[in-house]
Every structure is written in structure tokens, then in C-alpha cells.
Amino acid sequence: MITVEDWAEIRRLHRAEGVSISEISRRLGIARNTVRRALVSDRPPRYERAPRRRLTDAVEPAVRALLAEYPRMPASVIAQRIGWTHSSSILRDRISQIRPEYAGVDPVDRVTYEPGQVAQCDLW
């Protein structure tokens, strides 16, 4: 991977001085295809880390199936049913993120009103 400085130097050599791609690759010790990519890109290179796999990714379909059927099932029972052998806190954290997708509307939730949405008039 090239650095931002290399990217800027490649673009300067090619655009300002008219140096060929093969000459730039020789001067900087970079492959010609890398030089071509640097010339085509509109922004400097940026390191992006690949997303990490979570330990719960393998059992997530089973957890989702259980939550679809029983949305209020405790995490400890889910862990037993799927055969979870790792730390329970990891599974509990993931279940707490997933559970709102399956939990229905609670009928005893408080009703909230924005200012000006409701008015009350007293006649006495």
C-alpha cells in the first residue's frame, strides 16, 4: 500500500512534469498498476480495517429464531438452548442489541407528547 506522500508524488510527477507511468514506477520502486490506481483515484489512500467477526455470529441465526418465537426469553435460557459454552456476558450483550427487533409494543409504555401537541382547557 502506498502512503499519502507517495500518492501525491505520483500525481505531481505525472501531471506537472509529464513523467510516464513506467518511469514513475522505476523512480519510486512501485508497481505500474499501483501508479495507475493512484492516478485514477480522486483521493489519497486510506487504511480501512476489515470488519471483525464476532463470536456470536455463528449462533445468531439460532438466537434470532428463538427470539422470533419467544421475544422475552431470558438470555440464560437462550444460551442453554443453543449450547453456548463461552462467556455469558458476550451473548447477553448481543441479545440485548437484537431483542428490540423482536419485542412488540409494550401496552403500558408511557405516552409522551411534544410541546404544543396537546392542549388542556379548564372551565372552572
Order of alpha helices (4+ residues) and beta strands (2+ residues): alpha-alpha-alpha-alpha-alpha-alpha
